[in-house]
Amino acid sequence: MKPDDIIPVKYSEDLAQFAETRPVRRQPMKLRELVGLVLTATGKHPERVRERLRSGTCPYNVYRYWWDGFELDDAALTAALAEFPDPDPALPFRRERCLWARLSETADPRSHSALVEKDEAVARRWFRARSFWSPLMDVAERNQPSYHDYSYYHRADLYRAELTAGDRELLTREAQRLARRRLRQRLLGRGAAWTHLELACSRE
C-alpha cells in the first residue's frame, strides 16, 4: 500500500445498545491519516499498530472506525510510523507551548481531576491585570515538571509536577481572584486536595 492510497473508512457512535439504529458515516483516509488514528489507541508500538490495521477497527472518543483490514510489510510500516513524533524525555517543559493543565488528586476509592485549557484560562476577569493561566504556569515552572510521554491523542508531550501545600493554597487563592466563573466553580470544589499537575505541550 502506498502512502497516498485512499482507504474507505466508516465510523459510527460506539453504542452497542443502539447498534441497529446508529447512523454510519464514511470518511475516506490516506494511510498516514489512518495510522495517526490508530496511534491514539496503540501508541508507537509497531506490532500493536500492525495488529490494529489488520483487525480493521479502532475506537476514538465515542466513535468506532472500521475498514477492510490489511497487512503492511516492515518497510511500509516503518516509513508510516517515521512520520510521527517519538517521545523525547530530553525536552524541557516550556510554558509558552503548554496547551492545557490537569489538576489531579490521587485518593481512594477514586481520583478526581479538573482540566484547565489555555484558551479558557487566559480569559481575564474585569479589572484584573492577569488571568488564572499566569499563576498556574508560574507554579508549573517552579516545580520543574518531569517528562512523562508523548500523547498521539493530544498530539503533545506530557509532563507531571507534584504540588505542595503552598502550591494548593496559592492556586486556590488565585482561582478565587482571577478565574472566570465557570472555571472557578470547577476548581474550587476540591481546590485544597490537588496533589499533582499534568501538563501537555505542543511540539511547535
Contacts in CASP RR format, 6 or more apart in sequence:
PFRMAT RR
TARGET T0000
AUTHOR 0000-0000-0000
METHOD contacts of the structure
MODEL  1
MKPDDIIPVKYSEDLAQFAETRPVRRQPMKLRELVGLVLTATGKHPERVR
ERLRSGTCPYNVYRYWWDGFELDDAALTAALAEFPDPDPALPFRRERCLW
ARLSETADPRSHSALVEKDEAVARRWFRARSFWSPLMDVAERNQPSYHDY
SYYHRADLYRAELTAGDRELLTREAQRLARRRLRQRLLGRGAAWTHLELA
CSRE
1 31 0 8 1.000
1 70 0 8 1.000
1 72 0 8 1.000
1 76 0 8 1.000
2 31 0 8 1.000
3 30 0 8 1.000
3 31 0 8 1.000
3 32 0 8 1.000
3 79 0 8 1.000
3 80 0 8 1.000
4 30 0 8 1.000
4 31 0 8 1.000
5 30 0 8 1.000
5 31 0 8 1.000
6 28 0 8 1.000
6 29 0 8 1.000
6 30 0 8 1.000
7 28 0 8 1.000
7 29 0 8 1.000
7 30 0 8 1.000
7 31 0 8 1.000
7 34 0 8 1.000
7 67 0 8 1.000
7 70 0 8 1.000
8 26 0 8 1.000
8 28 0 8 1.000
8 67 0 8 1.000
8 68 0 8 1.000
9 26 0 8 1.000
9 27 0 8 1.000
9 28 0 8 1.000
9 29 0 8 1.000
9 34 0 8 1.000
9 65 0 8 1.000
9 66 0 8 1.000
9 67 0 8 1.000
10 24 0 8 1.000
10 25 0 8 1.000
10 26 0 8 1.000
10 27 0 8 1.000
10 65 0 8 1.000
10 66 0 8 1.000
10 67 0 8 1.000
11 24 0 8 1.000
11 25 0 8 1.000
11 27 0 8 1.000
11 60 0 8 1.000
11 63 0 8 1.000
11 64 0 8 1.000
11 65 0 8 1.000
11 66 0 8 1.000
12 22 0 8 1.000
12 23 0 8 1.000
12 24 0 8 1.000
12 25 0 8 1.000
12 63 0 8 1.000
12 64 0 8 1.000
13 22 0 8 1.000
13 62 0 8 1.000
13 63 0 8 1.000
13 64 0 8 1.000
14 59 0 8 1.000
14 62 0 8 1.000
14 63 0 8 1.000
14 64 0 8 1.000
15 22 0 8 1.000
15 62 0 8 1.000
27 65 0 8 1.000
29 37 0 8 1.000
31 80 0 8 1.000
32 80 0 8 1.000
32 83 0 8 1.000
34 53 0 8 1.000
34 67 0 8 1.000
35 49 0 8 1.000
35 53 0 8 1.000
35 80 0 8 1.000
35 81 0 8 1.000
35 83 0 8 1.000
35 84 0 8 1.000
36 84 0 8 1.000
36 152 0 8 1.000
37 58 0 8 1.000
37 60 0 8 1.000
37 65 0 8 1.000
38 49 0 8 1.000
38 52 0 8 1.000
38 53 0 8 1.000
38 58 0 8 1.000
39 49 0 8 1.000
39 84 0 8 1.000
39 152 0 8 1.000
40 58 0 8 1.000
40 60 0 8 1.000
40 152 0 8 1.000
40 153 0 8 1.000
41 52 0 8 1.000
41 58 0 8 1.000
41 59 0 8 1.000
41 60 0 8 1.000
42 48 0 8 1.000
42 49 0 8 1.000
42 52 0 8 1.000
43 49 0 8 1.000
43 152 0 8 1.000
44 81 0 8 1.000
44 84 0 8 1.000
44 86 0 8 1.000
44 87 0 8 1.000
44 150 0 8 1.000
44 152 0 8 1.000
46 77 0 8 1.000
46 78 0 8 1.000
46 81 0 8 1.000
49 77 0 8 1.000
49 81 0 8 1.000
50 71 0 8 1.000
50 72 0 8 1.000
50 77 0 8 1.000
52 58 0 8 1.000
53 69 0 8 1.000
53 70 0 8 1.000
53 71 0 8 1.000
53 72 0 8 1.000
54 69 0 8 1.000
54 70 0 8 1.000
54 71 0 8 1.000
55 69 0 8 1.000
56 66 0 8 1.000
56 67 0 8 1.000
56 68 0 8 1.000
56 69 0 8 1.000
56 70 0 8 1.000
57 64 0 8 1.000
57 65 0 8 1.000
57 66 0 8 1.000
57 67 0 8 1.000
58 64 0 8 1.000
58 65 0 8 1.000
58 66 0 8 1.000
59 65 0 8 1.000
72 80 0 8 1.000
84 152 0 8 1.000
85 150 0 8 1.000
85 203 0 8 1.000
86 150 0 8 1.000
87 147 0 8 1.000
87 149 0 8 1.000
87 150 0 8 1.000
87 157 0 8 1.000
88 147 0 8 1.000
88 150 0 8 1.000
88 157 0 8 1.000
89 147 0 8 1.000
90 147 0 8 1.000
91 147 0 8 1.000
91 157 0 8 1.000
91 201 0 8 1.000
93 140 0 8 1.000
93 141 0 8 1.000
93 144 0 8 1.000
93 145 0 8 1.000
93 147 0 8 1.000
93 159 0 8 1.000
93 199 0 8 1.000
93 201 0 8 1.000
94 201 0 8 1.000
95 137 0 8 1.000
95 140 0 8 1.000
95 141 0 8 1.000
97 201 0 8 1.000
97 202 0 8 1.000
97 203 0 8 1.000
97 204 0 8 1.000
98 118 0 8 1.000
98 137 0 8 1.000
98 140 0 8 1.000
98 199 0 8 1.000
98 200 0 8 1.000
98 201 0 8 1.000
99 117 0 8 1.000
99 118 0 8 1.000
99 154 0 8 1.000
99 156 0 8 1.000
99 200 0 8 1.000
99 201 0 8 1.000
99 202 0 8 1.000
100 115 0 8 1.000
100 116 0 8 1.000
100 117 0 8 1.000
100 118 0 8 1.000
100 199 0 8 1.000
100 200 0 8 1.000
101 115 0 8 1.000
101 116 0 8 1.000
101 121 0 8 1.000
101 136 0 8 1.000
101 140 0 8 1.000
101 197 0 8 1.000
101 198 0 8 1.000
101 199 0 8 1.000
101 200 0 8 1.000
102 113 0 8 1.000
102 114 0 8 1.000
102 115 0 8 1.000
102 116 0 8 1.000
102 197 0 8 1.000
102 198 0 8 1.000
102 199 0 8 1.000
103 113 0 8 1.000
103 114 0 8 1.000
103 116 0 8 1.000
103 163 0 8 1.000
103 171 0 8 1.000
103 187 0 8 1.000
103 191 0 8 1.000
103 194 0 8 1.000
103 197 0 8 1.000
104 111 0 8 1.000
104 112 0 8 1.000
104 113 0 8 1.000
104 194 0 8 1.000
104 195 0 8 1.000
104 196 0 8 1.000
104 197 0 8 1.000
104 198 0 8 1.000
105 111 0 8 1.000
105 112 0 8 1.000
105 113 0 8 1.000
105 190 0 8 1.000
105 193 0 8 1.000
105 194 0 8 1.000
105 195 0 8 1.000
106 195 0 8 1.000
106 196 0 8 1.000
107 193 0 8 1.000
112 190 0 8 1.000
112 193 0 8 1.000
113 198 0 8 1.000
114 186 0 8 1.000
114 187 0 8 1.000
114 190 0 8 1.000
114 194 0 8 1.000
116 132 0 8 1.000
116 133 0 8 1.000
116 136 0 8 1.000
116 183 0 8 1.000
116 187 0 8 1.000
118 133 0 8 1.000
120 180 0 8 1.000
120 182 0 8 1.000
120 183 0 8 1.000
121 131 0 8 1.000
121 132 0 8 1.000
121 133 0 8 1.000
121 136 0 8 1.000
121 179 0 8 1.000
121 183 0 8 1.000
122 131 0 8 1.000
122 133 0 8 1.000
123 131 0 8 1.000
123 180 0 8 1.000
124 130 0 8 1.000
124 131 0 8 1.000
124 178 0 8 1.000
125 178 0 8 1.000
125 179 0 8 1.000
125 180 0 8 1.000
128 177 0 8 1.000
128 178 0 8 1.000
130 178 0 8 1.000
131 178 0 8 1.000
132 174 0 8 1.000
132 175 0 8 1.000
132 178 0 8 1.000
132 179 0 8 1.000
132 180 0 8 1.000
132 183 0 8 1.000
134 178 0 8 1.000
135 170 0 8 1.000
135 171 0 8 1.000
135 174 0 8 1.000
135 178 0 8 1.000
136 171 0 8 1.000
136 174 0 8 1.000
139 161 0 8 1.000
139 163 0 8 1.000
139 167 0 8 1.000
139 170 0 8 1.000
139 171 0 8 1.000
139 197 0 8 1.000
140 159 0 8 1.000
140 161 0 8 1.000
140 197 0 8 1.000
140 199 0 8 1.000
143 161 0 8 1.000
143 162 0 8 1.000
143 163 0 8 1.000
143 164 0 8 1.000
143 167 0 8 1.000
143 197 0 8 1.000
144 161 0 8 1.000
145 159 0 8 1.000
145 160 0 8 1.000
145 161 0 8 1.000
145 197 0 8 1.000
145 199 0 8 1.000
146 159 0 8 1.000
146 160 0 8 1.000
146 161 0 8 1.000
147 157 0 8 1.000
147 158 0 8 1.000
147 159 0 8 1.000
148 158 0 8 1.000
148 159 0 8 1.000
148 160 0 8 1.000
148 198 0 8 1.000
149 157 0 8 1.000
149 158 0 8 1.000
150 156 0 8 1.000
150 157 0 8 1.000
150 158 0 8 1.000
151 157 0 8 1.000
151 158 0 8 1.000
151 200 0 8 1.000
154 200 0 8 1.000
155 202 0 8 1.000
155 203 0 8 1.000
156 200 0 8 1.000
156 201 0 8 1.000
156 202 0 8 1.000
156 203 0 8 1.000
157 200 0 8 1.000
157 201 0 8 1.000
157 202 0 8 1.000
157 203 0 8 1.000
158 198 0 8 1.000
158 199 0 8 1.000
158 200 0 8 1.000
159 198 0 8 1.000
159 199 0 8 1.000
159 200 0 8 1.000
159 201 0 8 1.000
160 196 0 8 1.000
160 197 0 8 1.000
160 198 0 8 1.000
160 199 0 8 1.000
161 196 0 8 1.000
161 197 0 8 1.000
161 199 0 8 1.000
162 195 0 8 1.000
162 196 0 8 1.000
162 197 0 8 1.000
163 171 0 8 1.000
163 194 0 8 1.000
163 195 0 8 1.000
163 196 0 8 1.000
163 197 0 8 1.000
168 191 0 8 1.000
168 192 0 8 1.000
168 193 0 8 1.000
168 194 0 8 1.000
169 192 0 8 1.000
171 187 0 8 1.000
171 191 0 8 1.000
171 194 0 8 1.000
172 187 0 8 1.000
172 188 0 8 1.000
172 191 0 8 1.000
172 192 0 8 1.000
175 183 0 8 1.000
175 184 0 8 1.000
175 187 0 8 1.000
175 188 0 8 1.000
175 191 0 8 1.000
176 184 0 8 1.000
176 188 0 8 1.000
179 187 0 8 1.000
END
